[in-house]
Each structure stands twice: as structure tokens, then as C-alpha cells.
Amino acid sequence: MDAMEVMGRRHSVRAYIDSPLEGAALDGLRSAMEAANAAGGLTMELILDDGSAFDSMLGRYGKFSGVRNLVVVKGPKSRGLRGRAGYWGERLVLDATELGLGTCWVAGTYSKKGIRVGPGEELVCVITVGRAERPGKPHASKPMGKFIAGRGGDHPSWFISGVEAAMLAPTAMNQQKFAFARSGDVVDARVSGPGFYADLDLGIAACHFELGAGAGNFAWKESPAG
Ligand SMILES: Cc1cc2nc3c(=O)[nH]c(=O)nc-3n(C[C@H](O)[C@H](O)[C@H](O)COP(=O)(O)O)c2cc1C
């Protein structure tokens, strides 16, 4: 499937069919996770058949149902962890989408109580994964101009495709606070405002931008992928 098509198909899924993940979908998810961990220096783990993190009041507040499987997004404590987690976690989300699975990034509305991380590791967030009972739907988006920083002018088509792809990216509370500035073929990804979610959102948006623009067409000023 074309990357743009996969990004267009991905929407947050919060209602899952309460059935185990198995067969080709599980194998595909595992190998995509291993590849993302290796490339991003992460230690993401799959929790299967245990939706207890969503049985709490917080999970219900987030309107999740039938959650049985999670990816725990985590890695060694380090500078840039959240950006890398966003970038490589979203690669995994898109691979899961291609495998026919629904996903949702969740940083707030779950219980962290039963989730373990190793010594020196930091828990970033989780991603729910499974067969969708109710498909998600496209999010409302700010207009394209809001995502282009710096001087205006004629941008090459790869840059516009990158921005279009980023507009499809999930962001915490659909805030979409990221923007891209271009100087020749060097792109600077920026996010307004500090905070826990900002770097994660930027990594996710950068992943989409790169897939939309084509990695060979530009260089990052500072790569969010690590
Ligand atoms: C970093 C991050 C954290 C999120 N945390 C939550 C959450 O705690 N609860 C929830 O229901 N959705 C959460 N979401 C999902 C967003 O609400 C969703 O991505 C956004 O509204 C856009 O919708 P879409 O993913 O369907 O395109 C999170 C998304 C991201 C990227």
C-alpha cells in the first residue's frame, strides 16, 4: 500500500473487538516493533490479552472499550527520547494500519499502575492495538498555512506533500501545534510550546512529513528520528 494511503486510513480507534491478536497480524506487529526498536534505540514491548490499564476510571473516561493489547512505548532515559518515541512509534502505528489493525496513542487516559519499565528506562505512553469494532474517523485539521513556518513563497511539491502527510498525523488532543520551515532542501520541524506532548507530537508529525515528502528529497536540520 502507498504510504499516503496508509496515513489517510489511520484514525484513532477506541472501540475494539474483544479478541486475541494472533497469526499474521501478530507476527507482523512483532517484527515491525523489533525493527522500530532497533532503529530508534527504544525498548517498546507488547502486552497481549491484558486490558487492565483501561479498566480503570481513566480508561472509561477516555471512552475506550474492548482494549486487550497494548504497545508500551518506552526507552532508556535520554535527551530526545520523546521525539524518537513519536517518530518510531508512529512507524509502528502505520505498519499496524497496513496489517489491518486499529490503533490509538494514549498518554493520558490509562492507568500506569500495572505497567513495568526496566531500570534506567522511561515510560513514554502506550498505543492500543487490535481489531476495530468501530472504525475511527478523519480528524478536523487546521488549514495548511498554519503548518508552514518561515518565509512564504513557492514551495516544491515534495514539501507540500510532506505537509499534507503531517496534517494526517495524530496529535495529543488534536492540537496540531507543529510546523515546518524550509530553506532549500533543508527542513526544520518545530513545535510551539513546551510540555510532555509537544516532542512526541513533533516526532509523529515528522514521521508523516518524511513519508509524504520522500526521504531522498530533503535533509532534516535536526532529525527527530535520532
Ligand atoms: C501523544 C498523543 C497522546 C494521546 N493521548 C490520548 C489519550 O490519552 N486519550 C485519548 O482518548 N486519545 C489520545 N490521543 C489520540 C488523539 O486524541 C488523536 O490522535 C487526535 O484527536 C486526532 O485524531 P486521529 O488520531 O483519529 O487522527 C493521543 C494522541 C497522541 C498523538
The ligand as an ORCA input file, in Angstrom:
! r2SCAN-3c Opt
* xyz 0 1
  C       0.876     11.844     22.020
  C      -0.607     11.527     21.947
  C      -1.320     11.277     23.114
  C      -2.681     10.946     23.070
  N      -3.348     10.657     24.240
  C      -4.665     10.296     24.195
  C      -5.366      9.949     25.397
  O      -4.803      9.973     26.497
  N      -6.674      9.561     25.289
  C      -7.314      9.506     24.087
  O      -8.503      9.147     24.071
  N      -6.695      9.856     22.924
  C      -5.378     10.233     22.958
  N      -4.715     10.550     21.786
  C      -5.405     10.484     20.487
  C      -5.733     11.881     19.936
  O      -6.849     12.397     20.623
  C      -5.999     11.768     18.410
  O      -4.816     11.336     17.778
  C      -6.414     13.114     17.806
  O      -7.654     13.525     18.323
  C      -6.503     13.042     16.268
  O      -7.383     12.029     15.852
  P      -6.907     10.842     14.906
  O      -5.786     10.109     15.627
  O      -8.114      9.986     14.733
  O      -6.411     11.418     13.620
  C      -3.351     10.892     21.814
  C      -2.619     11.152     20.647
  C      -1.276     11.456     20.700
  C      -0.512     11.687     19.438
*
